[in-house]
Amino acid sequence: MSKHFLTTKDSQFTSETHLLNNSEQDSGLKKFTQSINKLSSLRVKPSLWQKFANLSIARKQLIVLIASELIAILGLGVVSRYLTTSNLQALSLEQAKSEVAVTNMAYNIKVDQMGYGFRGQSDNTAIIRAAKLNASGQLISPYLKAQVKQILTNEIKARRIEYATLVGKDFKIIVNANADRQGEIFNPDNLVSEVFNYPKQVKATRIVKWSELRRESPPLPSGFRNKNALIRYTVTPVKNPETNVVIGALVSGDIVNGKNSIFRGALTTTAGGYSAIYFRQPTGEFTLATSLAQGESEKLSNLDLPQTGKSLLETALNSAGEAVTARMKIDNETYTVATKAVPYKIIQADDEPIAIFSKQPVAILVRVTPETALNKLLADSFWVQLLTIILALAIILIWTLIQRRTIIKPIQQLQRTALKYAAGDRAARAEIFSADEVGQLAVSFNQLANKINQQIRQQEDEVKLAKLVNEITGRCRGSLNTQYILNAAVTSVQAALEADRVIVYKFDETWKGKIIAESLNPEFPVALGAEIADPCFADSYVEKYQKGRVQAIANIYAAGLTDCHLAQLEQFEVKANLVAPILINNKLYGLLIAHQCSRPRQWQELEINLLRQVTIPIGYALEQASLIEKVENANSYAEIFYDEQSQQQQLLQQQILKLLKDIDKASQGDLTVKAEVISGKIGIIAENFNAIIDNLRAIVAKVQSSTSQVNIAVNENQDAIRQLSEKALTKDTKINRTLDSVHQIKRDLQSMSENAQKAASFAQTATFNAQESGTAIDLTMQNIFNLRSTIDDMAKKIKRLGESSQQISHMVSLIDEIGTRANILAFNAELEAARINQDNNSFLVFATELGELAIRCTGATQEIEQIAKNTQRDTQQVVNAMELGTSEVVKGTHLVEDVKKSLNQILNVSQQLDKLVQSISQATVSQVQTSQAVTKLLEEIYQVSEITSSSQRISQSLQKTVDIAQELQTNVSKFKIS
């Protein structure tokens, strides 16, 4: 990008904004129609003034000539006298300004000589060696000190000054030319520290106190004691030639008091007068430093100015170096007085010295000139004016001819030039014959032509700017990778601005930042990856940057930055910077910063607008990349979740089917079945099922064993019945044994009942675990529904972005329609201008340029329409990706619902198993009750047998016992235990 391109102003977007407003467009069309009507109304009967305006230039000259004759005869004498007096007085004031300027040059000659001499001494090897030794903390040899002191003493003698001192970086005197002050702090009015901070020679006029003069003991004018003096300082940096770092400073000083030789040459040149230097004491009082009077002004020597003169001095101090003049009465005589303040300081830059008036100066130059010559000129001018009146008529007649050549010819030349320019010759310019109205008209024409050319170049530059922004936007949108977008942005912006460094500074949640992208001139240090924490940023700048603030600093040292901020910039050698915010969803993402490291830089308005405009597409590109990344993460999560759920569902279905088969076998009475125990909820259910089956198998085995013993005992009792009559005594023992066996059956049945209750408890636990699994599945489904809601919200935002781009397309079509109407209107205006006046082409030129502007507007709208279409296409792709992610999440939701149905089936099976175990428990309780009845019956038999030994009753009782035992054995045989 060229420098000329960077100096143009950005007005394209402002003009487009105005064109978008329909009401303003209609108003402009109405004004244009009114202008056409005014041109049509020119044929109305002209007024008296219009008649005069329509006269030829020759007739106008004759009328003006007659009027000027009357004015010359009646008023030339009085007016010319007044003008002569006022002009001569003004000339006297201007002469006084010139004389005080000469005085100022004479004052500065000595300062410039001091500066030049000490700039040469700053390269002296002895001085540099002494400064280097002092800076490194080493001792300076007496020989080297003597050598440096001799150099400074020679400077004092050669330049007739009072001070010559070498000061180190610690502000302590290394060597001085007068009294030995080595080791003392010497930093007059902080001039030395200023040179260390900004390594340029400084020249300043200051007041030196008597205490300082007494310590230095310089040669002073006779009789000068116990008072402050005005001194001219030069402070020159001494640099290390190897590192170019300032290691010391040479301070020279020239006391002004009593040195009237400053003015002698200037007074001789200006034929006498009075010149003086005053300085303002800290108390506000003005004191004369030195003065000199020559010629008629010798009586003004050591003049004590009146109150008016002191006010003039005060005004000069506040005029930033501008000369202040006045006419003043001194001893009943009128004098012209001119004053000029000496700059507070002068910085010797590389190209030219820079005068600083940021603080109020202390010294004022005064020039007083008597008006004797002015009065003589006024007397002589009277006779000249009388002669002028006599010759007025003759001059007017001659002037008529001259006026024809000086007015008509330039106007004709201007007309020809205007026709050439209208024909397309953009280099055509009017020749300027004089500085009168015709000459000013020619100047105005040339200025208008230059302005039109400048506007054309500005429009071309704005088109280049728009193309550059589009190019950067295209590069940023060429990828969905965030780092690629940032690298493309900084590279393109650095090339456009020709800056030394362009970076992207990203913030975290605590507003601490890190440099994540950089494009750099290899001559300067790398800043990529640097983490910078500014404690003041969150409180002072976040809100400003979120509102779109763009900060341009031409010189960081003159911008009033804090020390910590300066330190952060100095570590990357920054001299000037340009900062613009990057916003995503109206939230501050980071900063796009351009650094100029080689020198301070005045940022142009177009550069600022470029950085402001570029951050907008960068923010959009980053937002788009972030959305795409979120969509891809969501799709990946959905795919992983879908695969995991599918695997879990298949495994769960297999486990459930296997468990259902085992439960079905157990329900058919096969107590040898064993469910496979695995990890997870199904494993817990299987483990509880196995425990239930083991307990049931043990209970059934004990019941079968007890019933077998009962049958054996009954068979033995049947044999005993036959022998009952003969063995009455043995029946008690056998009945007692039978009773013991029944007691054993009772205990076994009670144990079986307890085991059945435990199995019921295990079944309830399995049911509770299945219910918890259902709750976990419900929570998983809720998370999936939340994910679907998030993806739907993102899809809606992308669709709204597409709708916004459609609105932009609608606005572009409206602009295109406006451009078409403006083009038609320009064509009609050209026809109307050609019909009204063939000789007047200015309106025709305007209509032609309006048509060209309409054509350029149409071209710009086509480019904007293409950008809007690209945005719509990208937005539709993102919406399609979001819809695909949503469908995958819906599949995952259906899969989880299927898993939940399977768990519900497991829960139903567990509940059925719980009911089965409850029924078994109830059956065992019933059997326990039956065994208790048998036990009670046997006890009654035993009691009866003790009462009677009737075999018939015993036989009946035993028969009942056999029936009960057989019934119990039948029920238990249904279970398979081996």
Helices and strands as residue ranges (DSSP letters): H 3-7, H 12-19, H 22-40, G 41-43, H 48-54, H 57-121, H 125-135, H 142-159, E 163-168, E 173-176, G 188-190, H 191-197, E 201-208, H 210-216, E 229-239, E 246-255, H 261-269, E 273-280, E 286-294, G 295-300, H 307-317, E 324-330, E 333-341, E 345-348, E 353-356, E 363-370, H 372-390, H 392-403, I 404-408, H 409-422, H 437-476, H 482-497, E 501-507, E 513-520, E 531-532, H 537-540, H 542-546, E 551-553, G 556-558, H 563-570, E 576-584, E 587-596, H 605-667, H 681-722, H 728-836, H 842-947, H 951-972
